[in-house]
Amino acid sequence: MWAEKLGKQLGHPTQSVLGWLVSRFLTARNRILEEKAVQLCGIRPEDTVLELGHGPGLGLQAAAKLLTEPTGHLIGVDYSAYMHQMASEQMKELVASGKVTLHHCDVAAMPLAESTVDKVFHCNCYYFWPDLRKGATEIHRVMKPGGVMVTTLRLSNIVAFAAKRVFPGENWRPETYMTALRDSGFTDVRMEDTQHKDITFQAIYATASK
């Protein structure tokens, strides 16, 4: 029972005691993965960049610093109203200036035009999507041809969580997500081990082919 409750809060934190604890957990555990995802997707100053499942806003803050050209634009989406509210507060000045746009929505139904995004990144996110194919297809739709997507994860931790049934079904498996990406039109889909100090984590890369 506790694993199911934890899994629901990790995937969709609510404004509650458990949701607040989850937000603190995400802030502490995801910082390196968020920052590395931003680094690995190769953001240029003029890019339009999208973060999926932005949570409290750690990745948004790291990406915003790189978008130094006037045309540089950062977009974030999150299914949790609580996370949307939290990140909106963290990024309020950049949101007010128009540099950052945040949407409270499902990854599978984003209010974005086709072929408008250069880079996409996300961290510890796809395991909670009910339909990986729909999510991957929507990501591919909004990306420009040749655009790069990167997601970061610590597979050893994910396997341990899955064994405790924190994640429903089999969507947590990287190969399942990578198959959905390929089926949706992405090419050069691969997973690589990456090292940061004493931490080993994995990065999944995909290129939007159109």
VENHU-V926197 format. One record per residue. N is the residue number from 0. PHI is phi in whole degrees, 0 to 359 (none if undefined). PSI is psi as a letter, one per 20 degrees, with the letter a starting at -180 (NA if undefined). Layout:
BEGIN
N_PHI_PSI / N_PHI_PSI
END
This chain:
BEGIN
0_none_g / 1_297_h / 2_295_g / 3_296_g / 4_296_g / 5_296_g / 6_299_g / 7_295_h / 8_288_h / 9_296_h / 10_279_h / 11_208_m / 12_299_p / 13_247_r / 14_283_n / 15_206_r / 16_299_g / 17_293_h / 18_297_h / 19_295_g / 20_298_g / 21_297_g / 22_297_h / 23_292_h / 24_298_g / 25_297_g / 26_297_g / 27_287_g / 28_270_h / 29_263_i / 30_305_g / 31_296_g / 32_296_h / 33_297_g / 34_295_h / 35_290_h / 36_298_g / 37_300_g / 38_295_g / 39_287_h / 40_276_i / 41_67_l / 42_293_p / 43_258_q / 44_302_h / 45_262_j / 46_289_q / 47_259_p / 48_238_q / 49_236_p / 50_252_p / 51_263_p / 52_60_l / 53_290_i / 54_58_b / 55_292_i / 56_113_j / 57_298_g / 58_293_h / 59_300_g / 60_297_g / 61_292_g / 62_290_h / 63_301_h / 64_294_h / 65_270_i / 66_268_m / 67_272_i / 68_280_q / 69_303_h / 70_278_i / 71_296_p / 72_220_p / 73_244_p / 74_238_p / 75_230_q / 76_231_q / 77_208_q / 78_282_i / 79_271_p / 80_298_h / 81_294_g / 82_293_h / 83_299_g / 84_295_g / 85_297_g / 86_292_h / 87_299_h / 88_290_g / 89_297_h / 90_253_j / 91_302_h / 92_292_g / 93_288_h / 94_294_g / 95_297_h / 96_281_i / 97_90_i / 98_289_h / 99_235_p / 100_234_p / 101_244_p / 102_238_p / 103_267_n / 104_199_r / 105_277_p / 106_303_h / 107_281_i / 108_211_m / 109_270_p / 110_279_l / 111_236_q / 112_287_q / 113_293_q / 114_53_l / 115_240_i / 116_249_p / 117_276_g / 118_225_q / 119_232_p / 120_220_q / 121_201_r / 122_219_p / 123_47_l / 124_231_g / 125_295_h / 126_301_h / 127_263_i / 128_285_p / 129_293_h / 130_224_o / 131_296_h / 132_295_g / 133_296_g / 134_298_g / 135_296_h / 136_296_h / 137_291_h / 138_299_g / 139_299_h / 140_301_g / 141_276_i / 142_273_q / 143_287_q / 144_303_p / 145_86_i / 146_294_q / 147_247_p / 148_242_p / 149_226_p / 150_232_q / 151_243_q / 152_200_q / 153_253_o / 154_301_h / 155_299_h / 156_290_h / 157_294_g / 158_299_g / 159_295_g / 160_296_g / 161_296_h / 162_297_h / 163_269_j / 164_64_k / 165_289_h / 166_261_p / 167_283_q / 168_66_b / 169_245_j / 170_294_i / 171_290_h / 172_292_p / 173_303_h / 174_295_h / 175_293_g / 176_294_g / 177_295_h / 178_295_g / 179_297_h / 180_296_g / 181_298_g / 182_295_h / 183_266_i / 184_112_j / 185_281_q / 186_238_r / 187_50_l / 188_277_p / 189_205_q / 190_238_p / 191_233_q / 192_283_p / 193_225_q / 194_245_p / 195_226_o / 196_54_d / 197_260_j / 198_251_p / 199_258_p / 200_222_r / 201_245_q / 202_233_p / 203_259_p / 204_248_q / 205_206_q / 206_244_p / 207_283_o / 208_254_p / 209_223_NA
END
